[in-house]
């Protein structure tokens, strides 16, 4: 996963450890379920490195590190959006609940191992990263009522936290869910994210057209001599969302009803 963070290392030698929050979409290959892991203060499990100014200074009692688990199918279901669920969806949900405990534990273990390796790689083999300090806790969030909406719930949880950094501050201080995050989601959640996806796709197509060379632009794709427009970006770009000052990362073009 080194390529996921290469752009961050270009910004700072500390890479992900210059950030206060890591948003990690987690996937269970057994059930196909998605949920969100929020790593708080990943740098706080390591010893300060001399000459690295971008790693925040740890203050005991104020800068704890932990993983907040936001799962729309929780082992102990809370904040239900509706008590109505058809039998097939209820069976799938029951299976996911049984799998949730090991699912969370395995994912947190992988995150601990990854962050330890990332620390050693960022700081050229430096030891001193105590990944065992990174414990996990489940944050109460709205629960899905079918077997298919886990992905849009992950997007919605991330959106709420990115648009309102006070939510992140609340989670850090109280290790609980603030009202802004625990409020029920709209019944039109999937259609809203579909519209966002369509707009992003349209914007991406416009960007590809803008970077096409004049020769390519002169001949439509599929015509004689025509070539597919140059695509921007790379398959190596990060999948994990990493945030420090989150309010700077939120595109304000999308308004929600």
PAZA-456903 format. One line per 5 residues: number of its first residue (from 1); for each residue z, y, x of N, C-alpha, C, CB. Coordinates in Angstrom, 1 decimal. Glycine has a CB too. Layout:
REM PAZA-456903
NUM) Z Y X Z Y X Z Y X Z Y X  ... .
//
This chain:
REM PAZA-456903
1) 0.0 -1.2 0.8 0.0 0.0 0.0 0.0 1.3 0.9 1.2 0.0 -0.9  -0.2 1.1 2.1 -0.2 2.3 3.0 -1.2 3.4 2.6 -0.5 1.9 4.5  -2.3 2.9 2.1 -3.4 3.9 1.7 -2.9 4.7 0.4 -4.7 3.2 1.3  -2.0 4.2 -0.3 -1.5 5.0 -1.5 -0.8 6.3 -1.1 -0.5 4.1 -2.3  -0.2 6.3 0.1 0.6 7.5 0.5 -0.1 8.3 1.7 2.0 7.1 0.9 .
6) -1.3 8.0 2.0 -1.9 8.6 3.2 -2.0 10.1 3.0 -3.3 8.0 3.5  -2.3 10.6 1.7 -2.5 12.0 1.5 -1.1 12.7 1.6 -3.1 12.3 0.1  0.0 12.0 1.3 1.3 12.6 1.4 1.7 12.7 2.9 2.3 11.7 0.7  1.3 11.8 3.7 1.6 11.9 5.1 0.8 13.0 5.8 1.3 10.5 5.8  -0.3 13.3 5.2 -1.1 14.5 5.8 -0.3 15.8 5.5 -2.5 14.5 5.2 .
11) 0.4 15.8 4.3 1.1 17.0 4.0 2.4 17.1 4.8 1.5 16.9 2.5  3.0 15.9 5.1 4.3 15.9 5.8 4.5 14.5 6.5 5.5 16.2 4.8  5.0 14.5 7.7 5.2 13.2 8.4 6.2 12.3 7.6 5.7 13.4 9.8  7.0 13.0 6.8 8.0 12.2 6.0 7.4 11.5 4.8 9.1 13.1 5.5  6.2 11.8 4.5 5.5 11.1 3.4 6.3 11.1 2.1 5.3 9.7 3.7 .
16) 6.5 10.0 1.5 7.3 9.9 0.2 8.7 10.4 0.3 7.2 8.5 -0.4  9.2 10.4 1.5 10.6 10.7 1.7 10.9 12.2 1.8 11.2 10.1 3.0  9.8 13.0 1.6 9.9 14.4 1.4 10.0 14.8 -0.1 8.7 15.2 2.0  10.0 13.7 -0.9 10.0 13.9 -2.4 11.3 13.5 -3.0 8.8 13.1 -3.0  11.6 14.1 -4.1 12.9 13.8 -4.8 12.7 12.7 -5.8 13.4 15.1 -5.5 .
21) 11.5 12.5 -6.3 11.2 11.6 -7.4 9.9 10.8 -7.2 11.2 12.2 -8.8  10.0 9.5 -7.4 8.8 8.7 -7.4 8.6 8.0 -8.7 8.8 7.6 -6.2  7.4 8.2 -9.3 7.1 7.6 -10.6 6.3 6.4 -10.4 6.4 8.6 -11.6  6.8 5.2 -10.7 6.2 3.9 -10.4 5.9 3.1 -11.6 7.0 3.1 -9.4  4.7 3.1 -12.1 4.4 2.2 -13.3 4.5 0.7 -12.8 2.9 2.5 -13.8 .
26) 5.3 0.0 -13.5 5.5 -1.4 -13.1 4.9 -2.4 -14.1 7.0 -1.7 -12.9  4.3 -3.5 -13.6 3.6 -4.4 -14.5 4.2 -5.8 -14.3 2.1 -4.4 -14.2  4.4 -6.5 -15.4 4.9 -7.8 -15.4 3.7 -8.8 -15.6 6.0 -8.1 -16.6  3.3 -9.5 -14.6 2.1 -10.3 -14.7 2.3 -11.5 -15.7 1.7 -10.9 -13.4  3.5 -11.9 -16.0 3.7 -13.0 -16.9 3.5 -12.6 -18.4 5.2 -13.5 -16.8 .
31) 4.0 -11.5 -18.8 3.9 -11.0 -20.2 2.9 -10.0 -20.4 5.2 -10.5 -20.7  2.4 -9.4 -19.3 1.4 -8.3 -19.4 2.0 -7.0 -19.7 0.3 -8.6 -20.3  3.3 -6.9 -19.7 4.1 -5.7 -20.1 4.2 -4.6 -19.0 5.5 -6.0 -20.6  4.0 -3.3 -19.4 4.2 -2.2 -18.5 5.4 -1.5 -18.8 2.9 -1.3 -18.6  6.1 -1.0 -17.8 7.3 -0.1 -17.9 7.3 0.9 -16.7 8.6 -0.9 -18.1 .
36) 8.2 1.8 -16.8 8.2 2.9 -15.8 9.5 2.8 -15.0 8.1 4.2 -16.4  9.4 2.8 -13.6 10.5 2.9 -12.7 10.5 4.3 -12.1 10.5 1.8 -11.6  11.6 5.0 -12.2 11.8 6.3 -11.6 12.7 6.2 -10.4 12.3 7.4 -12.7  12.2 6.4 -9.2 13.1 6.3 -8.0 13.6 7.7 -7.7 12.3 5.8 -6.8  14.9 7.9 -7.8 15.6 9.2 -7.6 16.0 9.3 -6.1 16.7 9.3 -8.6 .
41) 15.7 10.4 -5.5 16.1 10.6 -4.1 15.9 9.4 -3.1 17.6 11.0 -4.1  14.6 9.0 -3.0 14.4 7.8 -2.1 14.8 8.1 -0.7 12.9 7.5 -2.1  14.9 9.3 -0.2 15.3 9.7 1.1 16.8 9.5 1.4 14.9 11.1 1.4  17.6 9.4 0.3 19.0 9.4 0.5 19.6 8.1 1.0 19.7 9.7 -0.8  18.7 7.1 1.1 19.2 5.8 1.6 18.9 5.7 3.1 18.5 4.6 0.9 .
46) 18.3 6.7 3.7 18.1 6.7 5.1 18.9 7.7 5.9 16.6 6.9 5.4  19.0 7.4 7.2 19.7 8.3 8.1 18.7 9.5 8.5 20.2 7.6 9.4  19.2 10.7 8.5 18.3 11.8 8.9 17.6 11.6 10.2 19.1 13.2 8.9  16.4 12.0 10.3 15.6 11.8 11.5 15.4 13.1 12.2 14.2 11.2 11.2  15.8 13.2 13.5 15.7 14.4 14.3 14.3 14.9 14.4 16.3 14.2 15.7 .
51) 14.1 16.2 14.2 12.8 16.8 14.3 11.9 16.7 13.0 12.0 16.2 15.4  12.4 16.1 12.0 11.7 16.0 10.7 12.4 16.9 9.7 11.7 14.5 10.2  11.7 18.0 9.5 12.3 19.1 8.6 12.1 18.9 7.2 11.8 20.4 9.0  11.2 18.0 6.8 10.8 17.8 5.4 11.7 16.9 4.6 9.4 17.4 5.2  12.6 16.2 5.3 13.5 15.2 4.6 14.7 16.0 4.2 13.9 14.0 5.5 .
56) 15.0 16.1 2.9 16.2 16.9 2.4 17.5 16.4 3.1 16.3 16.8 0.9  18.5 17.2 3.1 19.8 16.9 3.7 20.6 16.2 2.7 20.5 18.2 4.2  21.2 15.1 3.0 22.0 14.3 2.1 23.4 14.9 2.0 22.1 12.8 2.5  23.9 15.1 0.8 25.3 15.5 0.6 26.0 14.4 -0.2 25.3 16.9 -0.1  27.0 13.7 0.3 27.7 12.7 -0.5 28.2 13.2 -1.8 28.8 12.1 0.4 .
61) 28.0 12.4 -2.8 28.5 12.8 -4.2 27.5 13.6 -4.9 29.7 13.5 -4.0  26.5 14.1 -4.2 25.5 15.0 -4.9 24.1 14.4 -4.9 25.5 16.4 -4.3  23.8 13.6 -3.9 22.5 13.1 -3.7 22.5 11.6 -3.6 21.8 13.7 -2.4  22.7 11.0 -4.7 22.7 9.5 -4.8 21.2 9.1 -5.0 23.6 9.0 -5.9  20.9 7.8 -4.6 19.6 7.3 -4.8 19.8 6.1 -5.8 19.0 6.9 -3.5 .
66) 18.9 6.0 -6.7 18.9 4.9 -7.7 17.5 4.8 -8.3 20.0 5.0 -8.7  17.3 3.7 -9.0 16.1 3.5 -9.8 16.4 3.6 -11.3 15.4 2.2 -9.5  15.9 4.5 -12.0 16.1 4.6 -13.5 15.0 3.8 -14.1 16.1 6.1 -14.0  15.3 2.8 -15.0 14.4 2.0 -15.7 14.1 2.5 -17.1 14.9 0.5 -15.7  12.9 2.8 -17.4 12.5 3.3 -18.7 11.5 2.2 -19.3 11.8 4.7 -18.6 .
71) 12.0 1.4 -20.2 11.3 0.3 -20.7 11.3 0.3 -22.2 11.9 -1.1 -20.2  10.1 0.3 -22.8 10.0 0.4 -24.2 10.3 -1.0 -24.9 8.6 0.8 -24.6  10.5 -2.0 -24.1 11.0 -3.3 -24.6 12.2 -3.6 -23.7 9.9 -4.5 -24.7  13.4 -3.2 -24.2 14.6 -3.3 -23.4 15.3 -4.6 -23.7 15.5 -2.1 -23.6  16.1 -5.2 -22.7 16.9 -6.4 -23.0 17.9 -6.1 -24.1 17.6 -6.8 -21.8 .
76) 18.4 -4.9 -24.2 19.3 -4.5 -25.3 18.6 -3.4 -26.0 20.7 -4.0 -24.7  17.8 -3.7 -27.0 17.0 -2.7 -27.7 17.8 -1.5 -28.2 16.2 -3.3 -28.9  17.4 -0.3 -27.9 18.0 0.9 -28.3 17.0 1.9 -28.8 18.9 1.5 -27.2  17.5 2.9 -29.5 16.6 4.0 -30.0 15.3 3.4 -30.7 16.3 4.9 -28.9  15.5 2.5 -31.6 14.3 1.9 -32.3 13.5 3.0 -33.0 14.6 0.8 -33.2 .
81) 12.2 2.9 -33.0 11.4 3.9 -33.8 11.3 3.4 -35.2 10.0 4.1 -33.1  11.3 2.1 -35.4 11.2 1.6 -36.7 11.8 0.2 -36.8 9.7 1.6 -37.2  12.3 -0.2 -37.9 12.8 -1.5 -38.0 11.8 -2.5 -38.5 14.0 -1.5 -39.0  10.6 -2.0 -38.7 9.5 -2.8 -39.3 8.6 -3.4 -38.2 8.6 -2.0 -40.3  8.5 -4.7 -38.1 7.6 -5.3 -37.1 7.1 -6.6 -37.6 8.4 -5.5 -35.7 .
86) 5.8 -6.8 -37.5 5.3 -8.0 -38.1 5.7 -9.2 -37.2 3.7 -8.0 -38.2  5.7 -10.5 -37.8 6.2 -11.6 -37.1 5.6 -11.9 -35.8 6.0 -12.9 -38.0  4.3 -11.7 -35.6 3.6 -12.0 -34.4 4.1 -11.0 -33.3 2.1 -11.9 -34.5  4.2 -9.7 -33.6 4.7 -8.7 -32.7 6.1 -9.0 -32.3 4.5 -7.3 -33.2  6.9 -9.4 -33.3 8.3 -9.7 -33.1 8.5 -10.8 -32.1 9.0 -10.0 -34.4 .
91) 7.7 -11.8 -32.2 7.8 -13.0 -31.3 7.4 -12.5 -29.9 6.8 -14.1 -31.7  6.4 -11.7 -29.7 6.0 -11.2 -28.4 7.1 -10.3 -27.8 4.7 -10.4 -28.4  7.7 -9.5 -28.7 8.8 -8.6 -28.2 10.0 -9.4 -27.8 9.2 -7.6 -29.3  10.3 -10.5 -28.5 11.4 -11.3 -28.2 11.2 -12.0 -26.8 11.6 -12.4 -29.2  10.0 -12.4 -26.5 9.7 -13.0 -25.2 9.8 -12.0 -24.1 8.3 -13.6 -25.2 .
96) 9.4 -10.8 -24.4 9.5 -9.7 -23.4 10.9 -9.3 -23.1 8.7 -8.5 -23.8  11.8 -9.4 -24.1 13.2 -9.0 -23.9 13.8 -10.1 -23.0 13.9 -9.0 -25.3  13.5 -11.4 -23.3 14.1 -12.4 -22.4 13.7 -12.3 -21.0 13.7 -13.8 -23.0  12.4 -11.8 -20.8 11.9 -11.7 -19.4 12.3 -10.4 -18.8 10.4 -11.8 -19.4  12.9 -9.4 -19.5 13.2 -8.1 -19.0 14.2 -8.1 -17.8 13.7 -7.2 -20.1 .
101) 15.2 -8.9 -18.0 16.2 -8.9 -16.9 15.7 -9.2 -15.5 17.3 -9.9 -17.2  15.1 -10.4 -15.4 14.4 -10.8 -14.1 13.3 -9.8 -13.7 13.9 -12.2 -14.2  12.6 -9.3 -14.8 11.5 -8.4 -14.5 12.0 -7.2 -13.8 10.8 -8.0 -15.8  13.0 -6.6 -14.3 13.6 -5.4 -13.6 14.1 -5.7 -12.3 14.7 -4.8 -14.5  14.9 -6.8 -12.1 15.5 -7.1 -10.9 14.5 -7.4 -9.8 16.4 -8.4 -11.0 .
106) 13.4 -8.1 -10.1 12.3 -8.4 -9.2 11.6 -7.1 -8.7 11.3 -9.4 -9.8  11.4 -6.2 -9.7 10.7 -5.0 -9.4 11.5 -4.1 -8.5 10.3 -4.2 -10.6  12.8 -4.0 -8.7 13.7 -3.1 -7.9 13.7 -3.7 -6.5 15.1 -3.1 -8.5  13.8 -5.0 -6.4 13.8 -5.7 -5.1 12.5 -5.3 -4.3 13.9 -7.2 -5.2  11.4 -5.4 -5.0 10.1 -5.0 -4.3 10.1 -3.6 -3.9 8.9 -5.3 -5.2 .
111) 10.7 -2.7 -4.7 10.8 -1.3 -4.4 11.7 -1.1 -3.2 11.3 -0.5 -5.6  12.8 -1.8 -3.1 13.7 -1.6 -2.0 13.0 -2.1 -0.7 14.9 -2.5 -2.2  12.3 -3.2 -0.8 11.6 -3.7 0.4 10.5 -2.7 0.9 11.0 -5.1 0.2  9.7 -2.2 -0.1 8.6 -1.3 0.2 9.2 0.0 0.9 7.9 -0.9 -1.1  10.2 0.6 0.3 10.8 1.8 0.8 11.3 1.6 2.2 11.8 2.4 -0.1 .
116) 11.9 0.5 2.5 12.4 0.2 3.9 11.2 0.1 4.8 13.2 -1.1 3.9  10.2 -0.6 4.5 9.0 -0.7 5.3 8.3 0.7 5.5 8.0 -1.7 4.8  8.3 1.4 4.4 7.7 2.8 4.5 8.4 3.7 5.4 7.6 3.4 3.0  9.8 3.6 5.4 10.6 4.4 6.2 10.3 4.1 7.7 12.1 4.2 5.9  10.3 2.8 8.0 10.0 2.4 9.4 8.7 2.8 9.9 10.2 0.8 9.5 .
121) 7.7 2.8 8.9 6.3 3.2 9.3 6.2 4.7 9.5 5.3 2.7 8.3  6.9 5.4 8.6 6.8 6.9 8.7 7.4 7.4 9.9 7.5 7.5 7.5  8.5 6.8 10.3 9.3 7.3 11.5 9.2 6.4 12.7 10.8 7.4 11.1  8.1 5.7 12.8 7.7 4.9 14.0 8.7 3.9 14.4 7.5 5.9 15.1  9.1 3.1 13.4 10.0 1.9 13.7 11.5 2.3 13.6 9.7 1.4 15.0 .
126) 11.8 3.5 13.2 13.2 3.9 13.2 14.0 3.1 12.1 13.3 5.4 12.8  15.1 2.6 12.5 16.0 1.8 11.6 16.8 2.8 10.8 16.8 0.8 12.4  17.8 2.3 10.1 18.7 3.2 9.4 18.5 3.4 8.0 18.8 4.4 10.1  17.5 2.6 7.4 17.3 2.8 5.9 18.0 1.7 5.2 15.7 2.8 5.6  19.0 2.0 4.5 19.8 1.0 3.8 19.3 0.9 2.3 21.4 1.4 3.8 .
131) 18.4 0.0 2.1 17.7 -0.1 0.8 18.7 -0.7 -0.2 16.5 -1.0 0.9  19.8 -1.3 0.2 20.8 -1.8 -0.7 21.5 -0.7 -1.5 21.8 -2.7 0.0  21.4 0.5 -1.0 22.0 1.6 -1.7 21.2 2.0 -3.0 22.0 2.9 -0.8  20.0 1.5 -3.1 19.1 1.8 -4.2 19.4 0.8 -5.4 17.6 1.8 -3.9  20.3 1.2 -6.2 20.7 0.3 -7.4 19.9 0.8 -8.6 22.2 0.4 -7.7 .
136) 19.9 0.0 -9.6 19.1 0.3 -10.8 20.0 0.5 -12.0 18.0 -0.8 -11.1  19.5 1.2 -13.0 20.2 1.4 -14.3 19.1 1.6 -15.4 21.2 2.5 -14.2  19.4 1.1 -16.5 18.4 1.3 -17.6 18.7 2.5 -18.4 18.5 0.0 -18.6  17.7 3.3 -18.7 17.8 4.6 -19.4 17.3 4.3 -20.8 17.0 5.7 -18.7  18.1 4.7 -21.8 17.7 4.5 -23.2 16.5 5.3 -23.6 18.9 4.9 -24.2 .
141) 15.5 4.7 -24.1 14.2 5.3 -24.5 13.7 4.7 -25.8 13.1 5.2 -23.4  12.8 5.4 -26.5 12.3 4.8 -27.7 11.7 3.5 -27.5 11.3 5.8 -28.4  11.8 2.6 -28.5 11.3 1.2 -28.3 10.0 1.1 -29.1 12.3 0.2 -28.8  9.0 0.4 -28.5 7.7 0.1 -29.2 7.9 -0.9 -30.3 6.7 -0.4 -28.2  7.0 -0.9 -31.3 7.2 -1.8 -32.4 6.0 -2.7 -32.5 7.2 -0.9 -33.7 .
146) 5.2 -2.8 -31.5 4.1 -3.8 -31.4 4.0 -4.4 -30.0 2.8 -3.2 -31.9  3.0 -5.2 -29.8 2.8 -5.8 -28.5 1.8 -5.1 -27.6 2.4 -7.2 -28.7  1.3 -4.0 -28.0 0.2 -3.4 -27.3 0.4 -2.0 -26.7 -1.0 -3.4 -28.1  1.5 -1.3 -27.1 1.6 0.1 -26.8 2.4 0.4 -25.6 2.2 0.8 -28.0  2.8 -0.6 -24.8 3.6 -0.3 -23.6 3.0 0.7 -22.7 3.9 -1.6 -22.9 .
151) 1.7 0.6 -22.5 1.0 1.5 -21.5 1.1 3.0 -22.0 -0.4 1.1 -21.4  0.9 3.2 -23.3 1.0 4.6 -23.7 2.4 5.1 -23.7 0.4 4.7 -25.1  3.4 4.2 -23.9 4.8 4.6 -23.8 5.1 5.1 -22.3 5.7 3.5 -24.2  4.6 4.3 -21.3 4.8 4.7 -19.9 4.2 6.1 -19.7 4.1 3.7 -19.0  3.0 6.3 -20.2 2.4 7.7 -20.0 3.2 8.7 -20.7 1.0 7.6 -20.6 .
156) 3.7 8.4 -21.9 4.5 9.4 -22.6 5.8 9.8 -21.9 4.8 8.9 -24.1  6.5 8.7 -21.4 7.7 9.0 -20.7 7.5 9.9 -19.5 8.4 7.6 -20.3  6.4 9.6 -18.7 6.1 10.3 -17.5 5.7 11.8 -17.9 4.9 9.7 -16.8  5.0 11.9 -19.0 4.6 13.3 -19.5 5.8 14.1 -19.8 3.6 13.2 -20.7  6.7 13.6 -20.5 7.9 14.3 -20.9 8.7 14.8 -19.7 8.8 13.5 -21.9 .
161) 8.8 13.9 -18.7 9.6 14.3 -17.6 8.9 15.3 -16.7 9.9 13.1 -16.7  7.6 15.2 -16.6 6.8 16.1 -15.8 6.7 17.5 -16.4 5.4 15.6 -15.5  6.7 17.5 -17.7 6.6 18.8 -18.4 7.9 19.5 -18.5 6.0 18.6 -19.8  9.0 18.8 -18.4 10.3 19.4 -18.6 11.2 18.8 -17.4 10.9 19.1 -20.0  11.2 19.5 -16.3 12.1 19.0 -15.2 13.6 19.0 -15.5 11.9 19.9 -14.0 .
166) 14.0 19.6 -16.6 15.4 19.5 -17.0 15.8 18.1 -17.3 15.7 20.4 -18.2  14.8 17.3 -17.8 15.0 15.9 -18.1 15.4 15.1 -16.8 13.8 15.2 -18.7  14.7 15.4 -15.7 15.0 14.8 -14.4 16.4 15.2 -14.0 13.9 15.2 -13.4  16.7 16.5 -14.1 18.0 16.9 -13.7 19.1 16.2 -14.5 18.2 18.4 -13.9  18.9 16.0 -15.8 19.9 15.3 -16.6 20.1 13.9 -16.2 19.5 15.4 -18.1 .
171) 19.0 13.2 -15.9 19.1 11.8 -15.5 19.8 11.7 -14.1 17.6 11.2 -15.3  19.5 12.6 -13.2 20.2 12.6 -11.9 21.7 12.8 -12.1 19.6 13.7 -11.0  22.1 13.7 -12.9 23.5 14.1 -13.1 24.3 13.1 -13.9 23.6 15.5 -13.7  23.7 12.7 -15.0 24.5 11.9 -16.0 24.0 10.4 -16.0 24.3 12.4 -17.4  22.9 10.1 -15.4 22.4 8.7 -15.4 22.2 8.2 -16.8 23.3 7.7 -14.6 .
176) 21.7 9.0 -17.7 21.5 8.7 -19.1 20.3 9.5 -19.6 22.8 9.2 -19.9  19.9 9.2 -20.8 18.7 9.8 -21.4 19.1 11.1 -22.1 18.0 8.8 -22.3  18.4 12.2 -21.8 18.6 13.4 -22.5 17.9 13.4 -23.8 18.2 14.6 -21.7  18.2 14.3 -24.8 17.6 14.3 -26.1 16.1 14.5 -26.0 18.1 15.4 -26.9  15.6 15.2 -25.0 14.1 15.5 -24.9 13.4 14.2 -24.6 13.8 16.5 -23.8 .
181) 14.0 13.2 -23.9 13.4 12.0 -23.6 13.6 10.9 -24.7 13.8 11.5 -22.3  14.8 10.9 -25.3 15.1 9.9 -26.3 14.6 10.1 -27.6 16.6 9.7 -26.3  14.0 11.3 -27.9 13.4 11.6 -29.2 12.3 10.7 -29.5 12.9 13.1 -29.3  12.2 10.2 -30.8 11.1 9.3 -31.1 9.7 9.8 -30.8 11.2 8.9 -32.6  8.8 9.0 -30.4 7.4 9.4 -30.1 6.6 9.5 -31.4 6.8 8.4 -29.2 .
186) 5.6 10.2 -31.4 4.7 10.4 -32.5 4.0 9.1 -32.9 3.7 11.5 -32.3  3.7 8.9 -34.2 3.0 7.8 -34.6 1.5 7.8 -34.2 3.0 7.6 -36.1  1.1 9.0 -33.7 -0.3 9.2 -33.3 -0.4 9.1 -31.7 -0.8 10.5 -33.8  0.6 8.5 -31.1 0.7 8.5 -29.6 -0.6 8.0 -29.0 1.9 7.7 -29.2  -1.1 6.8 -29.5 -2.3 6.2 -28.9 -3.5 7.1 -29.0 -2.5 4.9 -29.5 .
191) -3.7 7.7 -30.2 -4.8 8.6 -30.4 -4.8 9.8 -29.5 -5.0 9.0 -31.9  -3.6 10.3 -29.3 -3.4 11.5 -28.4 -3.8 11.2 -27.0 -1.9 12.0 -28.4  -3.4 10.0 -26.5 -3.7 9.7 -25.1 -5.2 9.3 -25.0 -2.8 8.5 -24.6  -5.8 8.8 -26.1 -7.2 8.5 -26.1 -8.0 9.8 -25.9 -7.6 7.8 -27.4  -7.5 10.9 -26.6 -8.2 12.2 -26.5 -8.1 12.7 -25.1 -7.7 13.2 -27.5 .
196) -6.9 12.6 -24.5 -6.7 13.0 -23.1 -7.6 12.3 -22.1 -5.2 12.9 -22.7  -7.7 10.9 -22.3 -8.6 10.1 -21.5 -10.0 10.5 -21.6 -8.4 8.7 -21.8  -10.5 10.8 -22.8 -11.8 11.2 -23.0 -12.1 12.5 -22.3 -12.1 11.3 -24.5  -11.2 13.4 -22.4 -11.4 14.7 -21.7 -11.4 14.6 -20.2 -10.3 15.7 -22.1  -10.5 13.8 -19.7 -10.5 13.5 -18.2 -11.8 12.9 -17.8 -9.3 12.6 -17.8 .
201) -12.3 12.0 -18.6 -13.6 11.3 -18.2 -14.7 12.3 -18.2 -13.9 10.2 -19.2  -14.7 13.2 -19.3 -15.8 14.2 -19.4 -15.7 15.2 -18.2 -15.6 15.0 -20.7  -14.5 15.6 -17.8 -14.3 16.5 -16.7 -14.7 15.8 -15.4 -12.8 16.9 -16.6  -14.4 14.5 -15.2 -14.8 13.8 -14.0 -16.4 13.7 -13.9 -14.2 12.4 -14.0  -17.0 13.5 -15.0 -18.5 13.5 -15.0 -19.1 14.8 -14.6 -19.0 13.0 -16.4 .
206) -18.4 15.9 -15.1 -18.9 17.2 -14.8 -18.7 17.5 -13.3 -18.2 18.3 -15.5  -17.6 17.0 -12.7 -17.4 17.2 -11.3 -18.4 16.4 -10.5 -16.0 16.7 -10.9  -18.7 15.2 -10.9 -19.7 14.4 -10.2 -21.1 15.1 -10.2 -19.8 13.0 -10.7  -21.4 15.7 -11.3 -22.7 16.4 -11.4 -22.7 17.6 -10.5 -23.0 16.8 -12.9  -21.6 18.3 -10.4 -21.5 19.5 -9.6 -21.6 19.3 -8.1 -20.1 20.2 -9.8 .
211) -21.2 18.1 -7.6 -21.3 17.8 -6.2 -22.6 17.0 -5.8 -20.1 17.0 -5.8  -23.5 16.8 -6.8 -24.8 16.1 -6.5 -25.6 17.1 -5.7 -25.5 15.7 -7.8  -26.4 16.5 -4.7 -27.3 17.3 -3.9 -28.4 17.8 -4.8 -27.8 16.5 -2.7  -29.1 18.9 -4.4 -30.3 19.4 -5.2 -31.3 18.4 -5.4 -30.9 20.6 -4.5  -31.6 17.5 -4.4 -32.6 16.5 -4.6 -32.2 15.5 -5.7 -32.9 15.7 -3.3 .
216) -30.9 15.1 -5.7 -30.4 14.2 -6.7 -30.4 14.9 -8.1 -29.1 13.7 -6.3  -30.0 16.2 -8.1 -29.9 16.9 -9.3 -31.3 17.0 -10.0 -29.3 18.2 -9.2  -32.4 17.1 -9.1 -33.7 17.3 -9.7 -34.2 16.1 -10.4 -34.6 17.7 -8.5  -33.8 14.9 -10.0 -34.3 13.7 -10.7 -33.1 13.0 -11.4 -34.8 12.7 -9.6  -33.3 12.9 -12.8 -32.2 12.2 -13.5 -32.0 10.8 -13.1 -32.6 12.3 -15.0 .
221) -30.7 10.4 -13.3 -30.3 9.0 -12.9 -31.2 8.1 -13.7 -28.8 8.8 -13.1  -31.8 7.1 -13.0 -32.6 6.1 -13.6 -34.0 6.4 -13.6 -32.2 5.9 -15.1  -34.4 7.7 -13.3 -35.8 8.0 -13.2 -36.3 7.6 -11.8 -36.0 9.5 -13.4  -37.6 7.7 -11.6 -38.2 7.3 -10.3 -37.6 8.3 -9.2 -39.7 7.4 -10.3  -37.1 7.7 -8.2 -36.5 8.5 -7.1 -35.1 9.1 -7.4 -37.4 9.7 -6.8 .
226) -34.7 8.9 -8.6 -33.4 9.4 -8.9 -32.3 8.5 -8.4 -33.2 9.6 -10.4  -31.1 9.1 -8.1 -30.0 8.3 -7.6 -28.8 8.7 -8.5 -29.7 8.6 -6.1  -27.8 7.8 -8.5 -26.6 8.0 -9.2 -25.8 9.2 -8.5 -25.7 6.8 -9.3  -25.3 10.2 -9.3 -24.6 11.3 -8.6 -23.5 10.8 -7.8 -24.0 12.2 -9.7  -23.2 11.6 -6.7 -22.1 11.2 -5.8 -20.8 11.2 -6.5 -22.1 12.2 -4.6 .
231) -20.0 10.3 -6.3 -18.7 10.2 -7.0 -17.6 10.7 -6.0 -18.3 8.7 -7.4  -16.7 11.5 -6.6 -15.6 12.0 -5.8 -14.5 11.0 -5.8 -15.2 13.4 -6.2  -13.5 11.2 -4.9 -12.4 10.3 -4.9 -12.6 9.0 -4.2 -11.9 10.0 -6.4  -11.7 8.1 -4.3 -11.7 6.8 -3.6 -10.9 5.8 -4.3 -11.4 7.0 -2.1  -11.3 4.5 -4.1 -10.4 3.5 -4.7 -9.1 3.4 -4.0 -11.1 2.1 -4.6 .
236) -9.0 4.0 -2.8 -7.8 4.0 -2.0 -6.8 5.1 -2.4 -8.1 4.1 -0.6  -7.1 5.9 -3.4 -6.2 7.0 -3.8 -5.0 6.4 -4.4 -6.9 7.9 -4.7  -3.8 7.1 -4.4 -2.6 6.5 -4.9 -2.6 6.2 -6.4 -1.5 7.5 -4.7  -2.0 5.1 -6.8 -1.8 4.8 -8.2 -0.4 5.3 -8.6 -1.9 3.3 -8.4  0.5 5.2 -7.7 1.9 5.7 -8.0 1.9 7.2 -8.0 2.8 5.2 -6.9 .
241) 2.5 7.8 -9.0 2.7 9.2 -9.1 3.9 9.6 -8.3 2.8 9.7 -10.6  3.7 10.6 -7.4 4.8 11.0 -6.6 5.1 12.5 -6.9 4.6 10.8 -5.1  6.3 12.9 -7.1 6.6 14.3 -7.5 7.8 14.8 -6.8 6.8 14.4 -9.0  7.7 16.1 -6.4 8.9 16.8 -5.8 9.2 18.0 -6.7 8.6 17.3 -4.3  8.3 19.0 -6.7 8.5 20.1 -7.6 7.6 19.8 -8.8 8.2 21.5 -6.9 .
246) 8.0 19.1 -9.8 7.2 18.6 -10.8 6.5 19.6 -11.6 7.9 17.7 -11.7  7.1 20.8 -11.8 6.5 21.8 -12.6 5.1 22.3 -12.1 7.4 22.9 -12.8  4.9 22.1 -10.8 3.6 22.5 -10.2 2.5 21.5 -10.4 3.8 22.8 -8.7  2.9 20.3 -10.8 1.9 19.2 -10.9 1.4 19.0 -12.3 2.5 17.9 -10.4  1.9 19.7 -13.3 1.6 19.4 -14.7 0.4 20.2 -15.1 2.8 19.6 -15.6 .
251) -0.7 19.6 -15.5 -1.8 20.4 -16.0 -1.5 21.0 -17.4 -3.1 19.6 -16.1  -1.5 22.3 -17.5 -1.1 22.9 -18.7 -2.2 23.0 -19.8 -0.6 24.3 -18.4  -3.4 22.4 -19.5 -4.5 22.5 -20.4 -4.3 21.6 -21.6 -5.7 22.1 -19.7  -3.4 20.7 -21.6 -3.2 19.7 -22.7 -2.0 20.1 -23.5 -3.0 18.3 -22.2  -2.2 20.4 -24.7 -1.2 20.8 -25.7 -0.9 19.7 -26.6 -1.5 22.1 -26.4 .
256) 0.3 19.5 -27.0 0.7 18.4 -27.9 1.3 18.9 -29.1 1.7 17.4 -27.2  0.9 18.3 -30.2 1.5 18.7 -31.5 2.8 17.9 -31.8 0.5 18.4 -32.7 .
//
